[in-house]
């Protein structure tokens, strides 16, 4: 019997360890084109607006390589009949869309993933299934630099989305992954003004967190938004693939890759995510918008002072490197503000810092290893700790203005979320690459 790894002549030998470990079997019967270079993966659960995303992709300028759009149609075990009906209708929608819109350069496939185990059901598992399929298809045709792009069923994009992805990897073939510029819609007739105001504040929170992280010297400060990220097929399997988190899967996935370098920002195109409320995930944009509308309160964010305590901590990296004993490290920690000091002591930081020193041959190597220890997960854990024990989350407009003042930037006269967001978007579009 011919295996899945040896079906047609243009298939190439590949490292199958990732797929063999998972006992992976391809979901699609259709063979990939030998010219396949980009796979766009779209999770679709209880999704009635998928046509919006498919239409946006169909209007894109087509790249030199071939493109596949993989729609992972999914629902959990024991879903109500109405949900199952939506999934069945979605399968038919994708089939019809492919029949009416496919050409020699782009095809649309539905990946059937019904009856997810309830324990793991969610967007992480859906992305994993689609990205595994994409990686398998790209690597089997010897396209390790083939691109796996994540998209959402209610997102749209600029028409140069596919061509700019292709150009990024052509110019920078060592790229492991990238984040893609995104911008929620802030006006129009599709939603009421309350939603536009709410999404402006929520996106401002995301960008404030990113810019505050950069301001304090945290090297891995990049956006990790599921609908606007991409990776190479080789990097996907190298770093262990997508996780099964029911939310935050994008953050966990990219933070496995970012610290190892060759991570870029693609700012020459744009993804337009939906601002709509949603109950499909336990946290994230949709759930945040639902809570905002239910509570009718301004969005809040982490107090700037908690970031500034970390800036003080990071300023001690070189003194930490020059220490030789536990007592020396403890002396330095004792000089820190109370909240970060308490957090470090509760998380056994002294031994961790000593271990970093023992395994670093130079200050540059020490800095890199230091942030592999105090990584994005540690940063987020500290922010939650500090804003539960010392500080209190504050209105995002207030904290965003405070950060601008610290950065010696002028606060917009309008003094609202829309004008602040415009400025923060421009800050995020500036080229950023960390150095140690």
Rosetta blueprint (number, residue, H / E / L):
1 X L
2 X L
3 X L
4 X L
5 X L
6 X L
7 X L
8 X L
9 X L
10 X L
11 X L
12 X L
13 X L
14 X L
15 X L
16 X L
17 X H
18 X H
19 X H
20 X H
21 X H
22 X L
23 X L
24 X L
25 X L
26 X L
27 X L
28 X L
29 X L
30 X L
31 X L
32 X L
33 X L
34 X L
35 X L
36 X E
37 X E
38 X E
39 X E
40 X E
41 X E
42 X E
43 X E
44 X E
45 X L
46 X L
47 X L
48 X L
49 X L
50 X H
51 X H
52 X H
53 X H
54 X H
55 X H
56 X H
57 X H
58 X H
59 X L
60 X L
61 X L
62 X L
63 X L
64 X L
65 X L
66 X E
67 X E
68 X E
69 X E
70 X E
71 X E
72 X E
73 X E
74 X E
75 X E
76 X E
77 X L
78 X L
79 X L
80 X L
81 X H
82 X H
83 X H
84 X H
85 X H
86 X H
87 X H
88 X H
89 X H
90 X H
91 X H
92 X H
93 X H
94 X H
95 X H
96 X H
97 X H
98 X H
99 X H
100 X H
101 X H
102 X L
103 X L
104 X L
105 X L
106 X E
107 X E
108 X E
109 X E
110 X E
111 X E
112 X E
113 X E
114 X E
115 X E
116 X E
117 X L
118 X L
119 X L
120 X L
121 X L
122 X L
123 X H
124 X H
125 X H
126 X H
127 X H
128 X H
129 X H
130 X H
131 X H
132 X H
133 X H
134 X H
135 X H
136 X H
137 X H
138 X H
139 X H
140 X H
141 X L
142 X L
143 X L
144 X L
145 X L
146 X L
147 X E
148 X E
149 X E
150 X E
151 X E
152 X E
153 X L
154 X L
155 X L
156 X E
157 X E
158 X L
159 X L
160 X L
161 X H
162 X H
163 X H
164 X H
165 X H
166 X H
167 X H
168 X H
169 X H
170 X H
171 X H
172 X L
173 X L
174 X L
175 X L
176 X L
177 X E
178 X E
179 X E
180 X E
181 X E
182 X E
183 X L
184 X L
185 X L
186 X L
187 X L
188 X L
189 X L
190 X L
191 X L
192 X L
193 X H
194 X H
195 X H
196 X H
197 X H
198 X H
199 X H
200 X H
201 X H
202 X H
203 X H
204 X H
205 X H
206 X H
207 X H
208 X H
209 X H
210 X H
211 X H
212 X H
213 X H
214 X H
215 X H
216 X L
217 X L
218 X L
219 X L
220 X L
221 X L
222 X L
223 X L
224 X L
225 X L
226 X L
227 X L
228 X L
229 X E
230 X E
231 X E
232 X E
233 X H
234 X H
235 X H
236 X H
237 X H
238 X H
239 X L
240 X L
241 X L
242 X L
243 X L
244 X L
245 X L
246 X L
247 X L
248 X L
249 X H
250 X H
251 X H
252 X H
253 X H
254 X H
255 X H
256 X L
257 X L
258 X H
259 X H
260 X H
261 X L
262 X L
263 X E
264 X E
265 X E
266 X E
267 X E
268 X E
269 X E
270 X E
271 X E
272 X E
273 X L
274 X L
275 X L
276 X L
277 X L
278 X L
279 X L
280 X L
281 X L
282 X L
283 X L
284 X L
285 X H
286 X H
287 X H
288 X H
289 X H
290 X H
291 X H
292 X H
293 X H
294 X H
295 X H
296 X L
297 X L
298 X L
299 X L
300 X E
301 X E
302 X L
303 X L
304 X H
305 X H
306 X H
307 X H
308 X H
309 X H
310 X H
311 X H
312 X H
313 X H
314 X H
315 X L
316 X L
317 X H
318 X H
319 X H
320 X H
321 X H
322 X L
323 X L
324 X L
325 X L
326 X H
327 X H
328 X H
329 X H
330 X H
331 X H
332 X H
333 X H
334 X H
335 X L
336 X L
337 X L
338 X H
339 X H
340 X H
341 X H
342 X H
343 X H
344 X H
345 X H
346 X H
347 X L
348 X L
349 X H
350 X H
351 X H
352 X H
353 X H
354 X H
355 X H
356 X H
357 X H
358 X H
359 X L
360 X L
361 X L
362 X L
363 X H
364 X H
365 X H
366 X H
367 X H
368 X H
369 X H
370 X H
371 X H
372 X H
373 X H
374 X L
375 X L
376 X H
377 X H
378 X H
379 X H
380 X H
381 X H
382 X H
383 X H
384 X H
385 X H
386 X H
387 X H
388 X H
389 X H
390 X L
391 X L
392 X L
393 X L
394 X E
395 X E
396 X H
397 X H
398 X H
399 X H
400 X H
401 X H
402 X H
403 X H
404 X H
405 X H
406 X H
407 X L
408 X L
409 X L
410 X L
411 X L
412 X L
413 X L
414 X L
415 X L
416 X L
417 X H
418 X H
419 X H
420 X H
421 X H
422 X H
423 X H
424 X H
425 X H
426 X H
427 X H
428 X H
429 X L
430 X L
431 X L
432 X L
433 X L
434 X L
435 X L
436 X L
